[in-house]
Amino acid sequence: MPDADPYLQIRSLANAYWLSRCLHVATEFGVPDALGDGPETVEALAGKIGAHADSLKRVLRALATAGVFEDLGGGRFAHSPASRLLRADDPRSQRGLVRFAAADYHWAAWGALGQAVKTGRTAFDGIFGCNSFEYYQDHPEDARVFDDAMAGASAFGIAAATSAYDFSDFKRIGDIGGGAGHLLRAVLAKAPKAEGVLFDMPHVVAAAPRASSERIAFQGGDFFKDDLPVCDAYVMMRIIHDWDDDRSEAILKNLRRAAPPESRLLLVEGVLSEDPKTDWGKITDVEMLVLTGGRERTGEEYRILLAKSGFEMLRVIPTATSISIVEARPAA
């Protein structure tokens, strides 16, 4: 986009949410699930989902310009590779991620970005009077959509992380803030001699699936203050970016108290480039300002944070995706 005509560049950016909103509405109405393997008329689709046919046609036609659905002409549409990712039954489904982006509270928080820039206060907190994680405790349906979104978003990152790092020498691996345990199960598949510990809030651990968990222990608690498991490796995927430096330091210091001297800490995070080029992490960093109060960090910022928390950063390992693995060990 930086090389585009400046006028078109500004027009596209200013109105980018128009197309995003079409994506949200098509997903919320269940169009990707209603559309079968072959082409269908917009009238048939509208009948299935309870929509106005001509209005639906206009939305799908707009999305097709971006490669989401195929416009076959004559009011007929078919799936594209991108729209298939919006189906609930696709193993790589991004339906939850789109629904999360479309949630009313999420839109409201982004609408308050200006206040965050003016005050430095997280936009979400300023609107709702609590942080987003506290909000989810009182809004279980929003929490479920958020969990689905994180599972969908992590699917590609998990495969990249487990391909980029050798876990086979570890005997006990702790997934701290591991949610439903998708990452831990993938890691254990790469380390057949290891056992795992899934640590998260009690209600999260209680809801985690137990299938294929014979090598996993489940431990509920608060990673800010409760005892963490003793392991020879700890993985934390997209956890530290949710918190500001003080809160991140509190998490890591609590982990340091449990970590044996020869253990390894593996932070699976987006690591910002110092180069002023296109970097998805620089966009998600604003999402952190809006929603969680956290931030994305450069490699040097991770080194400083880890040092303050009792760890020595060893290296940053790139993966095939936008995430990296920040490897550290307890400082002497």
RAHUNOR-V337413 format. One record per residue. N is the residue number from 1. RES is the residue in one small letter. PHI is phi in degrees with one decimal (999 if undefined). OMEGA is omega as a letter, one per 20 degrees, with the letter a starting at -180 (* if undefined). D_CENTER is the distance of its C-alpha to the mean C-alpha in whole Angstrom. Layout:
N;RES;PHI;OMEGA;D_CENTER  N;RES;PHI;OMEGA;D_CENTER
//
This chain:
1;m;999;r;24  2;p;-56.7;a;26  3;d;-91.2;a;29  4;a;-75.4;r;29  5;d;-56.7;a;32  6;p;-55.6;r;31  7;y;-62.4;a;32  8;l;-65.1;r;30  9;q;-61.5;a;27  10;i;-67.4;a;28  11;r;-61.7;a;28  12;s;-65.2;a;25  13;l;-67.9;a;23  14;a;-62.1;a;25  15;n;-110.8;a;24  16;a;-59.6;a;21  17;y;-69.2;r;20  18;w;-58.7;a;23  19;l;-70.5;r;21  20;s;-58.3;a;18  21;r;-68.2;r;20  22;c;-61.1;r;21  23;l;-61.6;r;18  24;h;-59.1;a;17  25;v;-67.1;r;21  26;a;-60.8;a;21  27;t;-72.1;r;18  28;e;-61.6;r;19  29;f;-77.4;r;23  30;g;80.6;r;22  31;v;-59.0;a;23  32;p;-59.8;r;21  33;d;-79.1;a;23  34;a;-73.8;a;26  35;l;-77.8;a;27  36;g;-77.6;a;28  37;d;-73.5;r;29  38;g;-110.4;r;31  39;p;-62.6;r;32  40;e;-140.1;r;33  41;t;-78.1;r;34  42;v;-66.2;r;33  43;e;-63.8;r;35  44;a;-65.7;r;34  45;l;-63.7;a;31  46;a;-60.5;r;31  47;g;-64.0;a;34  48;k;-68.4;a;31  49;i;-104.2;r;28  50;g;74.1;a;31  51;a;-124.0;r;31  52;h;-82.0;a;33  53;a;-59.7;a;34  54;d;-67.0;r;34  55;s;-66.3;r;32  56;l;-63.2;r;29  57;k;-57.4;a;31  58;r;-65.2;r;30  59;v;-68.1;a;27  60;l;-67.8;r;26  61;r;-63.2;r;29  62;a;-65.1;a;26  63;l;-63.4;a;23  64;a;-62.0;r;25  65;t;-66.0;r;26  66;a;-103.7;r;23  67;g;85.4;r;23  68;v;-101.9;a;21  69;f;74.3;r;24  70;e;-115.0;r;27  71;d;-89.9;a;30  72;l;-92.5;a;33  73;g;85.0;r;36  74;g;66.0;a;38  75;g;74.4;r;35  76;r;-112.0;a;34  77;f;-132.4;r;30  78;a;-138.6;r;28  79;h;-73.1;r;25  80;s;-108.0;r;23  81;p;-55.6;a;21  82;a;-70.5;a;18  83;s;-67.4;r;19  84;r;-64.0;r;19  85;l;-69.3;r;16  86;l;-94.6;r;16  87;r;-77.1;a;18  88;a;-66.2;a;17  89;d;-93.0;r;19  90;d;-77.1;a;18  91;p;-62.0;r;16  92;r;-108.3;a;13  93;s;-52.8;r;13  94;q;-109.3;a;11  95;r;-59.1;r;13  96;g;-62.6;a;10  97;l;-63.8;r;8  98;v;-67.3;r;11  99;r;-65.0;r;13  100;f;-63.0;r;10  101;a;-62.8;a;11  102;a;-87.5;a;15  103;a;-59.8;a;15  104;d;-56.7;a;18  105;y;-66.6;r;17  106;h;-69.6;r;14  107;w;-62.0;r;17  108;a;-62.6;a;19  109;a;-64.9;r;17  110;w;-65.8;r;17  111;g;-65.1;r;21  112;a;-100.2;r;21  113;l;-55.9;a;20  114;g;-57.8;r;24  115;q;-65.6;r;24  116;a;-63.6;r;22  117;v;-66.3;a;23  118;k;-72.2;a;27  119;t;-106.9;a;26  120;g;82.4;a;23  121;r;-90.8;r;22  122;t;-54.1;a;18  123;a;-57.8;a;19  124;f;-58.6;a;17  125;d;-60.7;a;20  126;g;-66.0;a;23  127;i;-84.0;a;22  128;f;-101.3;r;22  129;g;72.4;r;23  130;c;-157.7;r;21  131;n;-83.4;a;17  132;s;-64.9;a;14  133;f;-70.8;r;14  134;e;-66.1;r;18  135;y;-58.4;a;18  136;y;-63.4;r;15  137;q;-63.6;a;18  138;d;-99.6;a;21  139;h;-132.6;a;19  140;p;-62.0;r;18  141;e;-69.2;r;17  142;d;-62.8;r;15  143;a;-64.5;a;13  144;r;-66.0;r;14  145;v;-63.9;r;12  146;f;-60.1;r;9  147;d;-61.6;r;9  148;d;-61.7;a;9  149;a;-64.0;a;7  150;m;-66.8;r;4  151;a;-64.2;r;7  152;g;-66.8;a;7  153;a;-67.7;a;5  154;s;-84.2;a;6  155;a;-56.0;a;9  156;f;-73.3;a;10  157;g;-66.1;r;9  158;i;-63.1;r;11  159;a;-60.8;r;14  160;a;-67.0;a;14  161;a;-66.7;a;14  162;t;-72.2;r;17  163;s;-84.0;a;19  164;a;-91.2;a;19  165;y;-133.4;a;20  166;d;-92.8;a;23  167;f;-96.2;a;22  168;s;-68.2;a;26  169;d;-86.8;a;28  170;f;-84.0;a;26  171;k;-103.6;a;28  172;r;-141.5;a;25  173;i;-117.9;r;22  174;g;-101.2;r;20  175;d;-102.1;a;16  176;i;-93.7;a;15  177;g;73.1;a;13  178;g;-83.6;r;12  179;g;59.1;a;12  180;a;-80.2;r;13  181;g;91.2;a;14  182;h;-61.4;a;13  183;l;-65.2;a;12  184;l;-61.0;r;16  185;r;-63.5;r;17  186;a;-67.7;r;17  187;v;-65.1;a;18  188;l;-64.8;r;21  189;a;-64.9;r;22  190;k;-90.4;a;22  191;a;-131.1;a;24  192;p;-65.2;r;27  193;k;-95.9;a;29  194;a;-94.5;r;26  195;e;-109.0;a;25  196;g;-127.4;r;22  197;v;-128.0;r;21  198;l;-97.2;a;18  199;f;-116.0;r;18  200;d;-163.5;r;16  201;m;-56.8;a;18  202;p;-52.9;a;21  203;h;-69.5;r;20  204;v;-73.1;r;16  205;v;-64.2;a;18  206;a;-62.5;a;21  207;a;-90.1;a;19  208;a;-66.9;a;17  209;p;-63.3;a;19  210;r;-98.3;r;22  211;a;-61.8;r;23  212;s;55.3;a;24  213;s;-116.9;a;23  214;e;-63.6;r;27  215;r;-104.7;a;26  216;i;-117.6;r;23  217;a;-98.3;a;24  218;f;-111.7;a;22  219;q;-133.5;r;22  220;g;-94.5;r;21  221;g;169.6;a;21  222;d;-107.0;a;20  223;f;-72.3;r;19  224;f;-79.7;a;21  225;k;-138.3;a;24  226;d;-84.2;r;25  227;d;-62.8;r;26  228;l;-98.8;a;23  229;p;-67.3;r;24  230;v;-88.6;a;27  231;c;-138.6;r;25  232;d;-97.7;r;26  233;a;-150.1;r;22  234;y;-126.7;r;19  235;v;-116.2;r;15  236;m;-137.6;a;13  237;m;-105.3;r;9  238;r;53.3;r;7  239;i;-104.9;a;10  240;i;-64.1;a;12  241;h;-68.0;r;11  242;d;-77.5;a;10  243;w;-128.1;r;14  244;d;-71.7;a;17  245;d;-62.5;a;20  246;d;-64.5;a;22  247;r;-71.2;r;19  248;s;-63.7;r;18  249;e;-63.1;r;21  250;a;-63.5;r;22  251;i;-61.7;a;19  252;l;-68.8;r;20  253;k;-66.1;r;24  254;n;-64.9;r;24  255;l;-66.1;a;22  256;r;-60.5;a;25  257;r;-65.4;a;28  258;a;-93.5;a;27  259;a;-74.4;r;26  260;p;-63.2;a;29  261;p;-56.3;a;31  262;e;-97.2;a;30  263;s;-74.7;r;26  264;r;-123.9;r;23  265;l;-111.3;a;20  266;l;-123.6;r;17  267;l;-94.7;r;14  268;v;-95.0;a;11  269;e;-145.1;r;10  270;g;-75.8;r;11  271;v;-111.1;a;14  272;l;-67.5;r;16  273;s;-79.3;r;19  274;e;-76.4;a;22  275;d;-76.6;a;23  276;p;-76.4;r;23  277;k;-113.7;r;22  278;t;-60.6;a;19  279;d;-150.2;a;16  280;w;-56.9;r;12  281;g;-61.7;r;12  282;k;-73.2;r;15  283;i;-85.9;r;13  284;t;-66.0;r;10  285;d;-60.3;r;12  286;v;-71.5;r;14  287;e;-57.6;r;11  288;m;-64.6;r;11  289;l;-62.1;a;15  290;v;-76.5;a;15  291;l;-107.3;a;13  292;t;-115.8;a;12  293;g;87.9;r;15  294;g;-87.8;r;13  295;r;-163.8;r;13  296;e;-83.3;a;13  297;r;-136.1;r;16  298;t;-79.8;r;18  299;g;-59.5;r;20  300;e;-67.0;r;23  301;e;-66.5;r;21  302;y;-66.8;r;19  303;r;-59.3;a;23  304;i;-66.9;r;24  305;l;-60.7;a;22  306;l;-64.5;r;22  307;a;-61.9;r;26  308;k;-66.4;a;26  309;s;-100.6;r;24  310;g;95.1;r;27  311;f;-122.5;r;25  312;e;-109.9;r;26  313;m;-74.9;a;24  314;l;-96.8;a;25  315;r;-169.4;r;23  316;v;-114.0;a;20  317;i;-104.2;r;19  318;p;-72.5;r;18  319;t;-125.1;a;16  320;a;-74.7;r;16  321;t;-115.6;a;13  322;s;-78.2;r;12  323;i;-91.1;r;11  324;s;-131.2;r;14  325;i;-113.9;r;15  326;v;-92.4;a;17  327;e;-97.3;a;20  328;a;-142.8;r;22  329;r;-138.7;r;25  330;p;-59.3;r;27  331;a;-71.1;a;30  332;a;-67.5;*;33
//
